[in-house]
Amino acid sequence: PNETKIVQGQLNVGMCNRIRKTFPPFLEKSYNASKNVIIVAEDLDRPTVDFDRIRYYLKPYTRIKIVATYRRLHDWLLSFYNQIIDLYMGKYASGEEEYPSFVEWVQQQYEDFHSRHTVELIKRYKQNGFLEVGVVNIHDETTTLMQNFFCNHVPNAKETCLVIRNGMWNTTKSNVGGSHEYERLIIKARYQGKFKYPMDKKGAEKLSRKLVKIMNKAQRGLVDHLGLQCLPDDLALELMKTEMKHEREFFPEWYEMRGGDIGLKIDFEKVSRTKLCS
């Protein structure tokens, strides 16, 4: 049996303090009952993670398995950008911080965020003595993410695996990002003095929706008026070569089934002039 303790949302000092008090007894109780504990924590991808401290807080457990999800680097960077924009939209709208386009953000932050990507992450855990490290490929269409995780990576989860395989456990929850270019245009126009409409997060979102409707009615998009700025060729090439290297190493059979280098190049070129542009 597996134990799950769910904490949702951005962690703050109060939440962390409560976890420090309640988590050790929870782990000890689960350990004494011979249960697995599954911990989902995105922040454990940071290069500054203290691995000895992780081991300390996971006592009395000594057998620890790390499972990371793999998403192609360009796809992951775009998703990360969307999350940051959602989180800081209030500051961008108020003019406290400059609102970067995706292309600007990647050029400024690539080295930092590349170090947090799946492949670099699992290298760090292996180098710091975590011997059981698994990778789940979210692009693998022969299985689902949940089935792959519980059937191939979680020990003693046969019942859960069977439930998922039989289609008795399904979730429709998804985290789908969208373009923020209209919001960015509205905010930039506001602080260039194009209009004096009060600006905050809700105001930017409201005006961007109106602009989308106007553009859709005219059957034109921002590209028709402003054009596209895409990633520099050298950075785009580095992203593509990095993805090729990752998938050859970690998912060789799946990679060849998808067409190998040629297949990835075709996929990448489709997005390099659309999704990876601002």
Rosetta blueprint (number, residue, H / E / L):
1 P L
2 N E
3 E E
4 T E
5 K L
6 I L
7 V L
8 Q L
9 G L
10 Q L
11 L L
12 N L
13 V H
14 G H
15 M H
16 C H
17 N H
18 R H
19 I H
20 R H
21 K H
22 T H
23 F H
24 P H
25 P H
26 F H
27 L H
28 E H
29 K H
30 S H
31 Y H
32 N H
33 A L
34 S L
35 K L
36 N E
37 V E
38 I E
39 I L
40 V L
41 A L
42 E H
43 D H
44 L H
45 D H
46 R L
47 P L
48 T L
49 V L
50 D L
51 F H
52 D H
53 R H
54 I H
55 R H
56 Y H
57 Y H
58 L L
59 K L
60 P L
61 Y L
62 T L
63 R L
64 I L
65 K E
66 I E
67 V E
68 A E
69 T E
70 Y E
71 R L
72 R L
73 L H
74 H H
75 D H
76 W H
77 L H
78 L H
79 S H
80 F H
81 Y H
82 N H
83 Q H
84 I H
85 I H
86 D H
87 L H
88 Y H
89 M H
90 G H
91 K H
92 Y H
93 A H
94 S H
95 G L
96 E L
97 E L
98 E L
99 Y L
100 P L
101 S L
102 F H
103 V H
104 E H
105 W H
106 V H
107 Q H
108 Q H
109 Q H
110 Y H
111 E H
112 D H
113 F H
114 H H
115 S L
116 R L
117 H L
118 T H
119 V H
120 E H
121 L H
122 I H
123 K H
124 R H
125 Y H
126 K H
127 Q H
128 N L
129 G L
130 F L
131 L L
132 E E
133 V E
134 G E
135 V E
136 V E
137 N E
138 I L
139 H L
140 D L
141 E L
142 T L
143 T L
144 T L
145 L H
146 M H
147 Q H
148 N H
149 F H
150 F H
151 C H
152 N H
153 H L
154 V L
155 P L
156 N L
157 A L
158 K H
159 E H
160 T H
161 C H
162 L H
163 V H
164 I H
165 R H
166 N L
167 G L
168 M L
169 W L
170 N L
171 T L
172 T L
173 K L
174 S L
175 N L
176 V L
177 G L
178 G L
179 S L
180 H L
181 E H
182 Y H
183 E H
184 R H
185 L H
186 I H
187 I H
188 K H
189 A H
190 R H
191 Y H
192 Q L
193 G L
194 K L
195 F L
196 K L
197 Y L
198 P L
199 M L
200 D L
201 K H
202 K H
203 G H
204 A H
205 E H
206 K H
207 L H
208 S H
209 R H
210 K H
211 L H
212 V H
213 K H
214 I H
215 M H
216 N H
217 K H
218 A L
219 Q L
220 R L
221 G L
222 L H
223 V H
224 D H
225 H H
226 L H
227 G L
228 L L
229 Q L
230 C E
231 L L
232 P L
233 D H
234 D H
235 L H
236 A H
237 L H
238 E H
239 L H
240 M H
241 K H
242 T H
243 E H
244 M H
245 K H
246 H H
247 E H
248 R H
249 E H
250 F H
251 F L
252 P H
253 E H
254 W H
255 Y H
256 E H
257 M H
258 R L
259 G L
260 G H
261 D H
262 I H
263 G H
264 L H
265 K H
266 I H
267 D H
268 F H
269 E H
270 K H
271 V H
272 S H
273 R L
274 T L
275 K L
276 L L
277 C E
278 S L
